[in-house]
Amino acid sequence: MHPVAAAIAATLEAQAPADLVVLTAATVDFPSRATRTPDVLVAHRPGRERFTPGDVLLAVEVEPTPDDRTSSPALYGEHGVPHVWRVTPDPPTIRVFALRGGVHQQVAASAHVIAHAPFRLQVDLGR
């Protein structure tokens, strides 16, 4: 696992409400038979290793990934995953995508993210 993904997972785990699970290397199965295994996943339904898009609240992918910068957010968006982060380790940047009208739109890009969705969280890659 990439060290940046491990740091993000630990930070999210410490802040996530008890009814959500933060996982690494969990798979999302899409109805089109496509799959994605984001570096970090925040979801409902703990105790699983495979999820449907309806279970997923946040998918975090640390670059480089085998998927380009547009295909993963587009696939997650088409299937209703509300939040996607694409993370560049150097320089440390989190590109935050939010689902709007069925399409993910980038709403922020920073090393320090404060968000209220999918839950109140703060991640600082600059530390």
C-alpha positions, -999 to +999 in steps of 0.1 A: +000+000+000+012+035-008+023+054+023-001+083+014-030+058+012-021+044+046-020+079+061-053+088+046-069+055+057-057+060+093-069+096+094-103+086+081-106+056+104-099+079+134-127+103+123-154+080+108-187+074+126-191+040+141-217+030+115-191+034+086-161+013+077-128+025+063-110-002+043-080-006+021-080-030-009-118-036-009-134-041-043-163-023-058-184-044-082-203-024-108-234-037-126-215-034-159-191-061-146-164-035-142-145-035-109-124-010-091-102-015-060-096+020-046-067+025-023-092+036+005-129+030+007-155+044+031-187+024+030-218+011+048-220-025+057-189-035+076-176-070+075-173-073+037-145-072+012-166-065-019-191-037-022-217-024-047-216+012-056-247+019-034-226+009-003-198+033-011-196+068+003-160+077-007-134+061-030-098+073-027-073+065-054-036+074-051-019+080-084-004+065-103-032+041-108-039+019-139-071+040-145-067+075-160-079+106-142-112+107-159-124+071-162-126+063-125-145+094-114-168+089-144-175+052-136-181+060-099-203+089-109-224+068-134-232+044-105-240+070-078-209+069-056-211+104-041-175+112-034-142+104-051-107+116-042-078+114-066-045+119-047-012+129-061+017+122-036+042+146-050+033+174-045+007+161-020-027+171-035-062+157-029-085+164-058-120+162-043-148+152-067-185+154-056-215+139-075-236+166-090-264+158-115-250+123-120-215+135-129-185+140-107-172+175-106-140+186-090-148+209-061-114+213-044-077+205-048-054+209-018-030+191+005-054+200+034-091+190+031-118+198+055-152+183+045-186+177+059-194+148+036-195+119+037-189+128+074-170+156+092-134+151+084-100+167+081-070+154+062-037+172+060-011+156+037+013+185+044+022+170+078 
